[in-house]
Amino acid sequence: IMANIKHAVVRTDNLGGTKNGEQLASVIFYSSDAPAAIDNGNIVVLGEKLGREAYKATAPAAGAVKEDLYVIAEEELFYDQTVAHYLTEWVNEAGKTIRAYSLDSKGGFSVTAEAFEGTPEIGKTVGYTAGSTKITVQTDAADDTTFGTILEKETVGFGDGKYTYFYISLK
């Protein structure tokens, strides 16, 4: 039986990669040198190329800059059509090639609270924490790890298909 874990949900809104393929990457996420599962809306950096198409993606390390960061945003394709599924059930499986969008652009994206470390609030700056793929809600002033600001909070849908998104404008 699966635990009732809610996974992060992402919307690519107006990230550069929605129009410019050069700002997209195919990645396989690794944690501790092994392929691992990862939620959409999590932040990674690219490492070496794994074959012709995909890159090895890992949690950002200290010193990463905005130009290095990518947000995971794979399409949610549920193969079991016998039951209703909700986006919060989706997790990208270990070892699968998934889509990542560069944060090195103007624009922004939206994620649900599950993607954050800390409590997301309008006006807060967000960044990364070395070794974590979660988006860090910053409590102090913006610093070298900052990549955006939460500008809006929007709830869409109804019932179990209701999602509250926080829109992050990229700096």
N, C-alpha and C positions, 0 to 999 in steps of 0.2 A: 504494500500500500504506500502510495506517495504521500509525503508530508504535505500539508497545505502551505507550501512556501510560495510567496508571491515574488515573481521575477520582474525586473525592470522592463518597461516598455519605452520605446524611442520613436520619435517622429523626426524625419530628416528636414522638414520644413524648407528652409532656404540655405542649406549647406552648399558650398561650392560644387561638391561631387554630384549634386542632383542634375547639374547641367554640363559639368566639365569632367569627363572621364579620367583626366590626369589626376584628379583629386580623390579618386577611388582606389582602393587596394583590396586584393584578395588575400586573406590571412588565415593562418592556423594559429590559435592561441596556445601558448605554452606557459606553464607554471612549474617552477623547479625542474626545468629541462624535460618535462613530459607534457604531451598534449593534454589540455584540460578544457572543461566546459566553461562558458562565460555568458553572462547576460548581455542582451542588447543594452545600449546606453552606457556601457562601460568604456573606459579610456585605456588605450594601449599605445605602444610605440612599435615601429617596425624594426626587425633585425635582418638577418641574412635571408637571401632568397632560397626557397625550398622548391627546387625545380624551376620550370619555365614561368609559372603563373603566380604562385602564392609566396608570401613572406611569412617568416616566423614573427609572431606578435607576442609581446610580453608587457607586463605592467611597467609604467614609466619608472626610470631610475632617477636619482638625484641629478640635477643639472639639465634635464630634458627641457626643451623650449617649446613654445606653442607650435612652431613649425614641425615638430616631431610627433605631435599628438594626433591620434585618430580615435573616432568614436565607433564602436561596433553597432552596426545596423543591418542585420541580416533579415531577409524576408521570413515571416512566420508561416511555415508550411506544415500544417498538421496532417499526417498521413492517415490517422485513424479518424474516419469520417462518421463513425457510428455514434459518437457523442459530441455534444457542443464543446467547443474549446474557447478559452479566453486568452487574450494576449499575455496576461500575467502568468500563464502556465508555461510560456515558451522559454527554453534555455538552449543555447547553441551547444551541440554535443562536442565532446572532446574529439580532436582529430579531423573534424569537418572543416572544409574551406568555407569561410564566411566573409561577408562584405564589411569594409571599414571605410569611413569617410574622413578625409583630412580636416583638421580644425584650422589649417593655415589658410583661412579665407575670411571674407566678411560674412554677414548673415548670422545664422544661428540654428539651433535645434531644440527640440522639446523632449524631456524625459519625465518619468514618474518618480516619486519619492524613493523607490527602491534602488535607484541608481546612485543615490547620494550617501555620503558619510556625513552625518550632521543633519540638521533640519533646514530644508530649503525654504527661503523666504524671499519675496520680491525685494530687490535692491541689494541683496547680498552678492559678493563676488565669489566666484568658484574657481577651483584649480585642481591640481592633482597632488597626491601624497606619494612619495617614492615607495615603490613596492606594492601599491594598491591600484586596482582598476576602478575603484569607486570615484565619483566626482566629489571633491571635498568642498563643503560649504565653509568658506573662510570667515573666521571670527575677527581677525585683525585686518589691517590695511592690505590692499593688493600687494603681491610680491612677484618674484620670478616664476612662481608656479601657477599664477593666475592666468586663465584663458578666457574668462567671460564674466557676465553679470546676469543674474536672474531678473528678467524684466516683466514677465507676466505669469499668471497662474490661471489655468483654464480647465474646467471639467467638461468632458464630453461623454456621450453615451448615456445608458440607463441600466438599472439593475446590476447584475454581475459584470456587465460589459461597460461599466462606468470607470473612466480613467481621469485622474487629475494630473495634468502635465504642467511642468515648469519650463518656460521658454528661456533658454540661455542665449544671450546675444554675445557673439564672439568679439573680443577686444581688438 
